[in-house]
Amino acid sequence: MDMSAGRNSSSRIKMIGLMGFYLAYFLSYFIKLSPSIIMPVLQARFNFTSGQTGFISSMYFLPYATMQLFVGPLCRKFGAGPLTGAGMIIGAAGLLIFSNGTTIATLALGRFLLGLGTSPVFIGMIYYMRDCFEGDRYARYYGLGIFVSSIGSIVAAAPLKALLEVVSSETVFISIAVMTFVLGAFMIFIDRRRRVAQESGQNLLASIGKDVRITFTSRMLVAGLMLWLIEAPSLVCYQGLWCTKWTATAFPAHESLSGLSGIAISIGTIIASTIGENWVNAYKKKTGRTLGQTIIRICLLHILATMLLSFSKQADNMPMFCCSMLCDVFFGFTTGSIIVQGGVYVKEYTTAKDNASVMGVYNFIGCISQQLSQWLTGVEIDLLVVTTGLNMAFCLTFSTMAIIFCFLTVISKALMRKRD
């Protein structure tokens, strides 16, 4: 009886901890993607160029990317909860600085601290779920985590835009900072377990070197990384920065509805995270394709979705606006499918011990691409807008991204074929 009560208590604590990670993941996605709403406001207020706007937003990803190499070993040493909780507290400081920023330097510093603070959340959540749940429960809770992050991206779109029309941005972000600080303290308390590094006598740098070596000595993991580099910059460039401004530029008569673009993308991501596993399994069973081959085909659909964004924004009328929203849903669906199936792909080609660490390497490289892509798309828009106009500058910039994605898909397919 006592043993049963102890198991029930332990199970409740694990679920409470998981809820904490879900809320942290929700907040991290809200923070990551809110620039699509807040940055156009700041750009107009302080007369920033698109390049400067992209630079400020991209500073989130520089520390976020770097920390992905360290999060795995640090989780093994200190525990996912304490590390994530400490990150949330740092993120709260970043929110306070960003909410009161008036210059490029202070705003970039705020984004830098936000990236540093939220960097342990995703990998920490994977470590926590791996340690607490097994088999089907792990896969179910991982998919639910992607669903929760999509809710965060929805709140960062039209709801945030509507809120900023009645409440100052400073008040909104200070309130979120307080919530983030409290969550950080909770995460430290709820998961007080300490994990000793699994590699006996191995220091932090040696552990990171091992994770990188595992990733780049596996042809299949390198092939998967090429596909991860298609998803990573797509989401943060379009949904996380330019979608609202591009939609408002293409449809000036419907500018008040431009925030729906981010929601439409999130709806697609939610569909991918809830039913994506079923349709992918059905497709694999019917065609005999491997998971890698299936993800390549999803990436081809994503390239098509990226091109359709431009075609759907060429006439300012309600039918084309609705078409644009459908293209956003399609874009979100393909992006979400790559995220979910990419995580399953890494699990398929790694041991349980190395799964989260290899995901950290994937995230490191993916976030570097996110940092560069947000900045460089802003630079390209600035270069093109003088001669083509803003809407066409957006179209050509995202067409450039689609061409890059084609090259990455070809490289991945070649690596998989050589392995076969």
Residue pairs with C-beta under 8 A, 6 or more apart in sequence:
13 190
14 132
14 133
16 190
17 81
17 128
17 132
17 187
17 190
17 191
18 128
18 129
18 132
18 141
20 81
20 183
20 186
20 187
20 190
20 191
21 80
21 84
21 121
21 124
21 125
21 128
21 129
21 145
21 187
22 125
22 144
22 145
22 148
23 183
24 84
24 88
24 118
24 121
24 124
24 125
24 183
24 187
25 121
25 122
25 125
25 145
25 148
25 149
25 152
26 148
26 149
26 151
26 152
27 88
27 91
27 118
27 152
27 176
27 179
27 180
27 183
28 91
28 118
28 121
28 122
28 149
28 152
29 149
29 150
29 152
29 153
29 156
30 152
30 153
30 155
30 156
30 176
31 60
31 91
31 95
31 114
31 118
31 156
31 176
32 60
32 118
32 156
32 236
32 240
33 152
33 153
33 156
33 157
33 235
33 236
33 239
33 240
33 262
34 156
34 160
35 57
35 240
35 241
36 156
36 157
36 239
36 240
36 241
36 242
36 243
36 244
36 245
36 262
37 156
37 157
37 160
37 161
37 164
37 244
37 259
37 262
38 160
38 164
38 169
39 53
39 56
39 57
39 241
40 53
40 244
40 245
40 248
41 164
41 169
42 48
42 53
42 56
42 107
43 50
43 52
43 53
46 102
46 103
48 56
48 104
49 378
49 382
50 378
50 379
50 381
50 382
50 385
51 375
51 378
51 379
51 381
51 382
52 104
52 378
53 241
53 378
54 241
54 374
54 375
54 376
54 377
54 378
54 379
55 104
55 108
55 374
55 375
55 378
56 104
56 107
56 108
56 111
57 111
57 240
57 241
57 374
58 111
58 370
58 371
58 372
58 373
58 374
58 375
59 108
59 109
59 111
59 112
59 115
59 371
60 111
60 112
60 114
60 115
60 371
61 115
61 236
61 367
61 368
61 370
61 371
61 374
62 112
62 115
62 371
63 112
63 113
63 115
63 116
63 119
64 115
64 116
64 118
64 119
64 367
65 363
65 364
65 365
65 366
65 367
65 368
65 370
65 371
66 119
66 364
67 116
67 119
67 120
68 119
68 123
68 360
68 361
68 362
68 363
68 364
68 367
69 208
69 211
69 212
69 360
69 361
69 364
70 204
70 208
71 83
71 119
71 120
71 123
71 124
71 360
72 123
72 127
72 207
72 208
72 211
72 356
72 357
72 360
73 197
73 204
73 207
73 208
73 211
73 357
74 83
74 120
74 204
75 83
75 120
75 123
75 124
75 127
75 195
75 356
76 127
76 195
76 196
76 197
76 198
76 207
77 194
77 195
77 196
77 197
77 204
78 194
78 195
79 191
79 192
79 193
79 194
79 195
80 120
80 124
80 125
80 127
80 128
80 131
80 191
81 124
81 128
81 187
81 188
81 190
81 191
81 192
81 193
82 187
82 188
82 191
82 192
83 120
83 124
84 120
84 121
84 124
84 125
84 184
84 187
85 183
85 184
85 185
85 186
85 187
85 188
85 189
85 191
86 120
86 184
86 188
87 116
87 117
87 118
87 119
87 120
87 121
87 124
87 184
88 117
88 118
88 180
88 181
88 183
88 184
88 187
89 117
89 180
89 181
89 184
89 185
90 113
90 116
90 117
91 113
91 114
91 116
91 117
91 118
91 180
91 184
92 117
92 177
92 178
92 180
92 181
92 184
93 113
93 117
93 177
94 109
94 110
94 111
94 112
94 113
94 114
94 115
94 116
94 117
95 110
95 114
95 173
95 174
95 176
95 177
95 180
96 110
96 173
96 174
96 177
97 106
97 109
97 110
97 113
98 106
98 107
98 110
98 111
98 113
98 114
98 173
99 110
99 169
99 170
99 172
99 173
99 174
99 177
100 106
100 170
101 107
101 109
101 110
117 180
122 359
122 363
123 356
123 359
123 360
123 363
125 145
126 142
126 355
126 356
126 359
127 356
128 191
129 138
129 141
129 142
129 145
130 138
130 352
130 355
130 356
131 195
133 141
139 277
139 344
142 340
142 343
143 273
143 274
143 277
143 340
144 273
146 269
146 272
146 273
146 336
146 339
146 340
147 270
147 273
147 274
150 266
150 269
150 270
150 273
150 336
151 266
151 270
153 239
153 262
153 265
153 266
153 269
154 262
154 263
154 266
154 267
156 262
157 239
157 244
157 259
157 260
157 261
157 262
157 263
157 265
157 266
158 259
158 260
158 262
158 263
159 259
160 172
160 259
161 244
161 258
161 259
162 259
163 172
164 172
197 207
198 353
199 206
199 207
199 210
202 210
207 357
210 357
211 354
211 357
211 358
211 360
211 361
212 361
214 221
214 350
214 354
214 357
214 358
215 221
215 222
215 225
215 358
215 361
215 362
216 222
218 349
219 415
219 416
219 418
219 419
220 292
220 349
220 415
220 416
220 419
221 346
221 349
221 350
221 358
222 415
223 292
223 411
223 412
223 413
223 415
223 416
223 419
224 292
224 295
224 342
224 345
224 346
224 349
224 362
224 412
225 362
225 365
226 408
226 409
226 411
226 412
226 415
227 295
227 296
227 299
227 338
227 342
227 345
227 408
227 409
227 412
228 338
228 342
228 362
228 365
228 366
229 365
229 366
229 369
229 408
230 299
230 302
230 303
230 338
230 405
230 408
230 409
231 302
231 335
231 338
231 339
231 342
231 366
232 366
232 367
232 369
232 370
233 366
233 369
233 370
233 372
233 373
233 374
233 401
234 302
234 306
234 331
234 335
234 401
234 405
235 265
235 335
235 339
236 370
236 373
236 374
237 370
237 373
237 374
237 377
237 398
237 401
238 246
238 265
238 309
238 331
238 398
239 261
239 262
239 265
239 266
239 332
240 374
241 374
241 377
241 378
242 377
242 381
242 394
243 261
243 262
243 265
243 328
244 258
244 259
244 261
244 262
245 258
246 261
246 309
246 313
246 391
246 394
247 257
247 258
247 260
247 261
247 313
247 324
248 255
248 258
249 390
249 391
249 394
250 313
250 314
250 316
250 324
250 391
250 394
251 257
251 258
251 313
251 316
251 320
251 321
251 324
252 316
253 316
253 317
254 316
254 318
254 321
257 321
260 325
261 324
261 325
261 328
264 325
264 326
264 328
264 329
264 332
265 328
265 329
265 331
265 332
265 335
266 332
267 329
267 332
268 328
268 329
268 330
268 331
268 332
268 333
268 334
268 335
268 336
269 332
269 333
269 335
269 336
269 339
270 332
270 336
271 329
271 332
271 333
271 336
272 332
272 333
272 334
272 335
272 336
272 337
272 339
272 340
273 336
273 339
273 340
276 333
276 336
276 337
276 340
276 341
277 340
277 344
280 291
280 294
280 298
280 337
280 341
283 289
283 294
284 290
284 291
284 294
289 297
290 416
291 341
291 344
291 345
291 348
292 345
292 412
292 416
293 416
294 341
295 338
295 341
295 342
295 345
296 409
296 412
296 413
296 416
298 334
298 337
298 338
298 341
299 334
299 338
299 405
299 408
299 409
299 412
300 409
301 330
301 334
302 331
302 334
302 335
302 338
302 405
303 402
303 405
303 406
303 409
305 327
305 330
305 331
305 333
305 334
306 331
306 398
306 399
306 401
306 402
306 405
307 399
307 402
308 327
308 330
308 331
309 324
309 327
309 328
309 331
309 395
309 398
310 394
310 395
310 398
310 399
311 327
312 320
312 323
312 324
312 326
312 327
313 320
313 324
313 391
313 394
313 395
314 320
342 362
343 359
346 355
346 358
346 359
346 362
347 355
350 358
373 401
377 397
377 398
377 401
380 393
380 396
380 397
380 400
381 390
381 393
381 394
381 397
384 392
384 393
384 396
384 397
385 393
388 396
